[in-house]
Amino acid sequence: MRIIKNVKLKIDEDEVLRYLGYSKNKVVKSKEIILQVYKEEIERAYNLFQPQGIYASFKINKIFFSEREINLENGFPLYFHNSAIHFLEGADYLILGVVTIGNSLEDKTSEFFAHNEYSRALALDAVGTVAIRYLGQHVRNIICQEVKEQHLQTTKFFSPGTTEWGISQQKNIFEIIPADKIGVRLTDSYMMIPKKSLSWAIGIGENIITFSKEDDSCQICQAINCQFRKDFN
């Protein structure tokens, strides 16, 4: 098990605008206040981030394709949808991880909402979304580098609550990974607290279906009607 702290997050301004439903090239003059607000909230967010991550590797005992089950070394089962099981075929180990940017940004967002400062609340929330995605990718990059040094390959990553992995599996992750060590807990409805947290799994092995880093997760995601989906036209 490894815990990652003190990550210097980088915020992509265009990504923040995308989560707000805008494009920098399409924000008309009457909306210039949006540009000012979101830039101010990006600067504010850098003082609110508390990035941490935790992950551990577990040997896969067996993959039961008909039951869509992966049985780990401790006898603990994880259940995936058919498409995920296909990607994980040939994996020898499964890495489970959780990352969070802490609760300070979330608290400030709630404060803005309470004072009816909705534009700032929405902007700061979007910054938090971009930040946690960046942190998740940063930690996974660390994992990929470690795996590469062992001359192994990695699958794409899977997160609970997607079309590939049911949200109820969140509970199983938290029973295996001591996420409380980075201040993350799970509610009865499988939601993580702080909200700006992510959990995921990655398969590793010698002969697996590889996933090109040049591909974008939006291109292979089956949720084609997602409002945050990138446009590849």
Residue frames as qw, qx, qy, qz and C-alpha x, y, z in Angstrom:
[[0.000, 0.887, 0.461, 0.000, 0.00, 0.00, 0.00],
 [0.437, 0.053, 0.017, 0.898, 1.21, 3.49, -0.84],
 [0.020, -0.868, -0.420, 0.264, -0.05, 6.93, 0.18],
 [0.443, 0.358, 0.214, 0.793, 0.63, 9.94, -2.05],
 [0.175, -0.858, -0.346, 0.337, 0.61, 13.48, -0.64],
 [0.205, -0.709, 0.173, 0.652, 1.80, 16.98, -1.53],
 [0.510, 0.361, 0.606, 0.492, 0.84, 16.78, -5.20],
 [0.018, 0.428, -0.051, -0.902, 1.00, 20.12, -7.01],
 [0.478, 0.551, 0.683, -0.032, -2.23, 20.24, -8.96],
 [0.085, -0.164, 0.385, 0.904, -2.55, 21.96, -12.32],
 [0.408, 0.566, 0.582, -0.417, -5.89, 23.35, -13.46],
 [0.258, 0.192, 0.636, 0.702, -6.76, 23.40, -17.16],
 [0.211, 0.314, 0.205, -0.903, -8.81, 26.56, -17.63],
 [0.441, 0.106, -0.558, -0.695, -10.50, 25.23, -20.77],
 [0.362, -0.188, -0.913, 0.021, -11.61, 22.14, -18.87],
 [0.003, 0.337, 0.591, -0.733, -13.17, 24.30, -16.14],
 [0.359, 0.275, -0.139, -0.881, -15.13, 26.21, -18.78],
 [0.418, 0.011, -0.808, -0.416, -16.21, 22.93, -20.36],
 [0.241, -0.301, -0.873, 0.297, -17.66, 21.71, -17.08],
 [0.124, 0.420, 0.343, -0.831, -19.46, 25.04, -16.78],
 [0.521, 0.593, 0.614, -0.022, -20.94, 24.46, -20.22],
 [0.238, 0.928, -0.079, -0.276, -18.88, 27.10, -22.04],
 [0.808, 0.209, 0.142, 0.531, -16.02, 27.32, -24.47],
 [0.336, -0.562, 0.012, 0.756, -13.49, 30.13, -24.17],
 [0.161, -0.004, 0.540, 0.826, -13.93, 30.82, -27.89],
 [0.158, -0.517, -0.709, -0.452, -17.70, 30.96, -27.57],
 [0.266, -0.627, -0.512, 0.524, -18.08, 33.18, -24.52],
 [0.226, 0.742, 0.315, 0.547, -19.60, 36.36, -25.92],
 [0.190, 0.411, -0.269, 0.850, -18.80, 39.80, -24.56],
 [0.553, -0.529, -0.043, -0.643, -21.94, 39.86, -22.41],
 [0.930, -0.321, -0.176, -0.018, -20.57, 36.77, -20.64],
 [0.468, 0.572, -0.460, 0.492, -17.10, 38.16, -19.95],
 [0.473, -0.602, 0.381, -0.519, -18.00, 38.23, -16.26],
 [0.990, -0.098, 0.007, -0.097, -17.96, 34.43, -16.44],
 [0.742, 0.422, -0.306, 0.421, -14.31, 34.49, -17.49],
 [0.017, -0.649, 0.410, -0.641, -13.45, 36.81, -14.64],
 [0.745, -0.436, 0.243, -0.442, -15.28, 34.74, -12.03],
 [0.997, 0.011, -0.064, 0.032, -13.89, 31.37, -13.07],
 [0.579, 0.509, -0.377, 0.513, -10.32, 32.68, -13.18],
 [0.252, -0.615, 0.402, -0.630, -10.71, 34.13, -9.70],
 [0.879, -0.298, 0.183, -0.325, -12.07, 30.82, -8.41],
 [0.887, 0.280, -0.277, 0.240, -9.19, 28.91, -9.96],
 [0.255, 0.567, -0.463, 0.632, -6.78, 31.11, -8.02],
 [0.574, -0.488, 0.312, -0.579, -8.82, 30.65, -4.85],
 [0.977, -0.057, -0.107, -0.177, -8.88, 26.90, -5.29],
 [0.648, 0.435, -0.506, 0.367, -5.10, 26.55, -5.22],
 [0.072, -0.441, 0.579, -0.682, -5.24, 27.55, -1.55],
 [0.750, -0.184, 0.237, -0.589, -8.01, 25.06, -0.80],
 [0.826, 0.239, -0.493, -0.132, -6.61, 21.87, -2.29],
 [0.514, -0.533, 0.636, -0.217, -5.62, 19.08, 0.11],
 [0.781, 0.350, -0.424, -0.296, -4.63, 16.39, -2.40],
 [0.411, -0.407, 0.802, -0.149, -4.00, 12.85, -1.22],
 [0.786, 0.231, -0.413, -0.397, -4.14, 9.41, -2.74],
 [0.515, -0.366, 0.756, -0.173, -3.88, 5.80, -1.62],
 [0.810, 0.319, -0.328, -0.366, -3.54, 2.60, -3.63],
 [0.505, -0.398, 0.763, -0.063, -2.55, -1.03, -3.26],
 [0.502, 0.331, -0.682, -0.417, -2.01, -4.04, -5.53],
 [0.713, -0.129, 0.580, -0.371, -3.81, -7.36, -5.11],
 [0.035, -0.203, 0.909, 0.362, -3.13, -10.64, -6.89],
 [0.717, 0.109, -0.127, -0.676, -6.03, -11.99, -8.92],
 [0.521, -0.155, 0.830, -0.123, -6.86, -15.59, -8.01],
 [0.298, 0.276, 0.856, 0.320, -9.35, -16.16, -10.80],
 [0.306, 0.209, -0.107, -0.923, -11.65, -14.34, -13.21],
 [0.340, 0.347, 0.869, -0.088, -15.12, -15.88, -13.57],
 [0.019, 0.018, -0.419, -0.908, -16.32, -14.48, -16.88],
 [0.266, -0.458, -0.759, -0.379, -19.86, -15.88, -16.76],
 [0.394, -0.712, -0.519, 0.262, -20.41, -14.37, -13.30],
 [0.231, 0.816, -0.015, 0.529, -18.39, -11.23, -14.21],
 [0.655, -0.754, 0.051, -0.008, -16.45, -11.74, -11.00],
 [0.491, 0.582, -0.519, 0.389, -12.80, -11.15, -10.15],
 [0.820, -0.550, -0.157, 0.028, -11.66, -13.08, -7.09],
 [0.143, 0.837, -0.429, 0.309, -8.69, -11.49, -5.32],
 [0.469, 0.308, -0.760, 0.328, -5.92, -13.07, -3.24],
 [0.172, -0.136, 0.665, -0.713, -7.78, -12.49, 0.01],
 [0.078, 0.350, 0.934, 0.002, -10.83, -14.26, -1.38],
 [0.188, 0.569, 0.314, -0.736, -12.62, -10.95, -1.80],
 [0.443, 0.438, 0.682, 0.383, -14.84, -10.75, -4.92],
 [0.114, 0.483, -0.039, -0.867, -15.36, -7.74, -7.18],
 [0.508, 0.490, 0.705, 0.068, -18.08, -7.69, -9.83],
 [0.022, -0.398, 0.313, 0.862, -17.73, -5.85, -13.13],
 [0.694, 0.530, 0.172, -0.456, -19.92, -5.44, -16.19],
 [0.901, 0.264, 0.302, 0.167, -19.17, -7.44, -19.34],
 [0.491, 0.824, -0.109, 0.262, -17.14, -4.73, -21.10],
 [0.256, -0.820, 0.473, -0.195, -14.82, -4.31, -18.10],
 [0.847, -0.228, 0.480, 0.014, -14.25, -8.04, -17.72],
 [0.803, 0.548, 0.118, 0.203, -13.18, -8.09, -21.38],
 [0.226, 0.872, -0.310, 0.304, -10.54, -5.41, -20.75],
 [0.467, -0.665, 0.530, -0.243, -9.31, -7.16, -17.60],
 [0.993, 0.107, 0.044, -0.020, -8.81, -10.50, -19.29],
 [0.772, 0.378, -0.251, 0.445, -5.22, -11.60, -18.79],
 [0.122, -0.781, 0.322, -0.521, -4.58, -9.30, -15.81],
 [0.649, -0.008, -0.687, 0.326, -2.56, -10.88, -13.01],
 [0.267, -0.301, -0.526, 0.749, -3.06, -8.12, -10.46],
 [0.052, -0.804, -0.453, -0.382, -5.67, -5.49, -9.72],
 [0.292, 0.002, -0.320, 0.901, -4.67, -2.12, -8.30],
 [0.196, -0.795, -0.561, -0.121, -7.35, -0.34, -6.30],
 [0.356, 0.037, -0.180, 0.916, -7.01, 3.34, -5.48],
 [0.118, -0.867, -0.483, 0.033, -8.77, 6.33, -3.95],
 [0.376, 0.141, -0.042, 0.915, -7.85, 10.01, -4.32],
 [0.144, -0.852, -0.497, 0.078, -9.30, 13.19, -2.82],
 [0.297, 0.527, -0.067, 0.794, -8.68, 16.93, -2.80],
 [0.183, -0.150, -0.617, 0.750, -10.10, 17.22, 0.73],
 [0.040, -0.703, -0.710, 0.024, -13.13, 19.11, 2.01],
 [0.189, -0.487, -0.119, 0.844, -11.95, 22.73, 2.11],
 [0.075, 0.024, -0.507, -0.858, -13.02, 23.46, -1.47],
 [0.267, -0.453, -0.811, -0.257, -16.35, 21.75, -0.89],
 [0.271, -0.607, -0.532, 0.525, -16.92, 23.81, 2.28],
 [0.071, -0.360, 0.112, 0.923, -16.20, 27.05, 0.43],
 [0.151, -0.184, -0.709, -0.664, -18.55, 26.03, -2.39],
 [0.289, -0.580, -0.760, 0.052, -21.32, 25.41, 0.16],
 [0.219, -0.537, -0.274, 0.767, -20.61, 28.82, 1.69],
 [0.033, 0.115, -0.399, -0.909, -21.05, 30.50, -1.70],
 [0.257, -0.384, -0.786, -0.412, -24.36, 28.71, -2.25],
 [0.309, -0.587, -0.643, 0.382, -25.55, 29.72, 1.24],
 [0.111, -0.569, -0.083, 0.811, -24.84, 33.37, 0.38],
 [0.579, 0.705, 0.369, -0.180, -26.55, 33.09, -3.03],
 [0.048, 0.740, -0.504, -0.443, -23.24, 33.54, -4.87],
 [0.900, 0.206, 0.363, -0.122, -24.23, 30.91, -7.38],
 [0.646, 0.724, -0.238, 0.044, -21.80, 31.82, -10.18],
 [0.002, -0.691, 0.681, -0.241, -18.84, 31.52, -7.82],
 [0.710, -0.211, 0.609, -0.283, -20.18, 28.33, -6.28],
 [0.893, 0.401, 0.179, -0.095, -20.63, 26.69, -9.67],
 [0.469, 0.776, -0.402, 0.128, -17.24, 27.88, -10.89],
 [0.236, -0.604, 0.712, -0.271, -15.43, 26.64, -7.80],
 [0.836, -0.010, 0.497, -0.234, -17.24, 23.30, -7.99],
 [0.812, 0.581, -0.055, -0.009, -16.12, 22.93, -11.62],
 [0.176, 0.760, -0.590, 0.209, -12.54, 23.70, -10.59],
 [0.564, -0.385, 0.672, -0.286, -12.81, 20.95, -7.98],
 [0.911, 0.272, 0.270, -0.151, -14.01, 18.48, -10.60],
 [0.622, 0.711, -0.305, 0.126, -11.08, 19.28, -12.88],
 [0.130, -0.705, 0.632, -0.294, -8.69, 19.08, -9.91],
 [0.737, -0.229, 0.594, -0.228, -9.80, 15.63, -8.76],
 [0.889, 0.448, 0.091, -0.023, -9.61, 14.29, -12.30],
 [0.375, 0.778, -0.456, 0.215, -6.08, 15.66, -12.61],
 [0.390, -0.565, 0.661, -0.302, -5.10, 14.12, -9.27],
 [0.900, 0.045, 0.394, -0.180, -6.52, 10.76, -10.27],
 [0.781, 0.606, -0.112, 0.100, -4.56, 10.82, -13.51],
 [0.065, 0.792, -0.547, 0.265, -1.40, 11.90, -11.69],
 [0.606, -0.388, 0.650, -0.242, -1.55, 8.95, -9.29],
 [0.915, 0.277, 0.285, -0.073, -2.37, 6.54, -12.11],
 [0.533, 0.772, -0.325, 0.122, 0.66, 7.87, -14.02],
 [0.254, -0.646, 0.677, -0.244, 2.80, 7.00, -11.01],
 [0.815, -0.049, 0.544, -0.195, 1.34, 3.50, -11.04],
 [0.819, 0.573, 0.029, -0.032, 1.91, 3.12, -14.78],
 [0.256, 0.792, -0.530, 0.163, 5.55, 4.11, -14.36],
 [0.494, -0.439, 0.709, -0.247, 6.01, 1.57, -11.56],
 [0.873, 0.213, 0.408, -0.163, 4.37, -1.11, -13.69],
 [0.638, 0.740, -0.212, -0.002, 6.48, -0.22, -16.71],
 [0.038, -0.718, 0.674, -0.170, 9.64, -0.69, -14.65],
 [0.624, -0.166, 0.739, -0.193, 8.44, -4.24, -13.94],
 [0.091, 0.196, -0.785, -0.580, 8.00, -4.78, -17.70],
 [0.194, 0.433, 0.865, -0.165, 4.24, -5.20, -17.30],
 [0.051, -0.332, -0.454, -0.825, 1.25, -3.60, -18.96],
 [0.179, 0.257, 0.577, -0.754, -1.81, -1.80, -17.61],
 [0.139, 0.586, 0.758, 0.249, -5.44, -1.82, -18.62],
 [0.123, -0.572, -0.135, -0.800, -7.59, 1.29, -18.81],
 [0.007, -0.012, 0.710, -0.704, -8.99, 2.32, -15.44],
 [0.353, -0.492, -0.701, -0.378, -12.51, 1.66, -14.16],
 [0.093, -0.154, 0.446, -0.877, -14.51, 3.70, -11.65],
 [0.036, 0.423, 0.881, -0.210, -17.65, 2.62, -9.78],
 [0.223, 0.666, 0.356, -0.617, -20.83, 4.30, -10.94],
 [0.210, 0.461, -0.514, -0.693, -20.06, 4.01, -14.66],
 [0.837, 0.235, -0.162, -0.467, -21.55, 1.80, -17.34],
 [0.633, 0.369, -0.676, 0.080, -18.68, -0.65, -16.72],
 [0.389, -0.014, -0.768, 0.509, -18.78, -0.94, -12.93],
 [0.390, -0.704, -0.525, -0.276, -21.78, -0.64, -10.62],
 [0.103, -0.713, 0.261, -0.643, -21.78, 2.02, -7.89],
 [0.837, -0.498, 0.023, -0.226, -22.46, -0.62, -5.21],
 [0.886, 0.134, -0.222, 0.385, -18.92, -1.93, -5.80],
 [0.055, 0.756, -0.279, 0.589, -17.72, 1.21, -4.08],
 [0.735, -0.573, 0.200, -0.302, -18.42, -0.57, -0.80],
 [0.978, 0.000, 0.000, 0.206, -16.12, -3.43, -1.77],
 [0.513, 0.598, -0.223, 0.574, -13.27, -1.05, -2.56],
 [0.229, -0.716, 0.296, -0.590, -13.58, 0.61, 0.83],
 [0.901, -0.389, 0.127, -0.143, -13.56, -2.74, 2.58],
 [0.906, 0.152, -0.012, 0.396, -10.21, -3.51, 0.95],
 [0.428, 0.455, -0.108, 0.774, -8.56, -0.07, 0.83],
 [0.378, -0.594, -0.489, 0.515, -8.20, 1.88, 4.13],
 [0.237, 0.641, 0.272, 0.677, -9.32, 5.16, 2.54],
 [0.433, -0.873, -0.224, -0.007, -9.85, 6.65, 6.00],
 [0.692, -0.323, 0.059, 0.643, -6.07, 7.09, 6.08],
 [0.254, 0.147, 0.266, 0.918, -6.51, 9.94, 3.58],
 [0.175, 0.250, 0.364, -0.880, -9.72, 11.22, 5.18],
 [0.470, 0.039, -0.494, -0.730, -12.25, 9.61, 2.82],
 [0.344, 0.083, 0.851, -0.388, -15.33, 7.73, 4.01],
 [0.182, -0.164, -0.780, -0.575, -18.31, 6.12, 2.32],
 [0.503, -0.043, 0.273, -0.819, -22.00, 6.82, 2.94],
 [0.574, 0.133, 0.773, -0.234, -24.74, 4.19, 2.98],
 [0.667, 0.670, 0.211, -0.247, -25.63, 5.24, -0.57],
 [0.835, 0.097, 0.266, 0.471, -22.04, 4.55, -1.73],
 [0.277, 0.900, 0.005, 0.336, -21.11, 8.22, -2.09],
 [0.689, -0.009, -0.305, 0.657, -17.66, 9.35, -0.98],
 [0.237, -0.963, -0.080, -0.099, -17.08, 12.12, 1.55],
 [0.148, 0.561, -0.032, -0.814, -15.42, 14.51, 0.66],
 [0.721, 0.562, 0.326, -0.241, -17.41, 14.58, -2.58],
 [0.464, 0.795, -0.374, -0.112, -14.39, 15.57, -4.66],
 [0.464, -0.421, 0.779, 0.027, -12.92, 12.09, -4.40],
 [0.742, 0.380, -0.397, -0.385, -12.47, 9.30, -6.92],
 [0.651, -0.308, 0.693, -0.030, -11.97, 5.56, -6.65],
 [0.674, 0.552, -0.352, -0.342, -10.84, 3.23, -9.42],
 [0.835, -0.214, 0.496, 0.108, -9.27, -0.07, -10.41],
 [0.420, 0.711, -0.489, -0.281, -6.53, -0.88, -12.92],
 [0.983, -0.037, 0.177, 0.034, -5.51, -4.32, -14.11],
 [0.073, 0.791, -0.585, -0.161, -1.84, -5.14, -14.66],
 [0.892, -0.052, 0.449, 0.035, -0.11, -8.14, -16.24],
 [0.368, -0.348, 0.633, 0.585, 2.11, -9.38, -19.06],
 [0.044, 0.151, 0.782, 0.603, -0.54, -10.16, -21.66],
 [0.163, 0.606, 0.618, -0.474, -3.52, -7.88, -21.39],
 [0.337, 0.739, 0.443, 0.380, -5.52, -5.67, -23.72],
 [0.396, -0.191, -0.117, 0.891, -3.54, -2.46, -23.72],
 [0.083, 0.893, 0.437, -0.069, -5.09, 0.99, -23.60],
 [0.506, 0.393, 0.070, 0.765, -3.40, 3.81, -25.50],
 [0.262, -0.534, -0.348, 0.724, -2.78, 6.91, -23.42],
 [0.021, -0.051, 0.342, 0.938, -3.48, 8.90, -26.56],
 [0.272, -0.492, -0.728, -0.393, -7.09, 7.73, -26.43],
 [0.226, -0.282, 0.312, -0.879, -9.47, 9.75, -24.29],
 [0.139, 0.162, 0.912, -0.349, -11.80, 8.06, -21.83],
 [0.474, 0.440, 0.227, -0.728, -14.72, 9.93, -23.41],
 [0.448, 0.401, -0.596, -0.533, -14.06, 8.13, -26.70],
 [0.352, 0.044, -0.934, -0.046, -14.48, 4.68, -25.20],
 [0.229, 0.135, 0.671, -0.693, -17.10, 5.53, -22.57],
 [0.015, 0.377, 0.866, 0.329, -20.56, 4.17, -23.42],
 [0.015, -0.718, -0.521, 0.461, -22.38, 7.10, -21.78],
 [0.379, 0.299, 0.412, 0.773, -22.71, 9.02, -25.04],
 [0.120, -0.798, -0.399, -0.436, -25.33, 11.44, -23.68],
 [0.561, -0.505, -0.308, 0.578, -23.17, 12.67, -20.80],
 [0.113, 0.981, 0.157, 0.025, -23.29, 16.47, -20.58],
 [0.346, -0.814, 0.383, 0.267, -19.55, 16.56, -19.88],
 [0.840, 0.158, 0.425, 0.299, -18.59, 14.42, -22.87],
 [0.184, -0.559, 0.366, 0.721, -15.87, 15.93, -25.04],
 [0.682, 0.661, 0.121, -0.288, -16.60, 16.69, -28.68],
 [0.562, -0.325, 0.610, 0.455, -14.28, 14.76, -31.02],
 [0.608, 0.673, 0.413, 0.081, -15.84, 15.91, -34.29]]
